[in-house]
Amino acid sequence: MGTTNQEAPFRTAKVDEVKKLIEDGYEVVDVRDDWEWNKGHVPGARHVVLDTILKQPSARNFRDRTIFVCAMGSRSAIASEMAVATGTKDVVNFEGGTEAWKKAGLPLEMP
């Protein structure tokens, strides 16, 4: 590996792939703020606000095979990076996030 990091330590996936990964048993972790979560989230997702991950990344205990989601994909990329840094394997950032999920006409679960 060179001195530049050209490859992210996690992969990104769009809505169609995310649906398949969920069917294959990946856990979904939504890192949005409480008010966003309360407006609806990907069904079956676990809610862990990004700030709590940043404050204590190793205390979160994420499973291998985890998809991180936020509104669009920026905060979930940070969460993905933190999860990989603490040893989580097979981490996926949901590109487009909850907005892409809604635009695809997929259902949201309410808390």
Helices and strands as residue ranges (DSSP letters): E 11-13, H 15-23, E 27-30, H 34-37, E 46-47, H 50-55, G 57-59, E 66-69, H 74-85, E 91-94, H 97-103
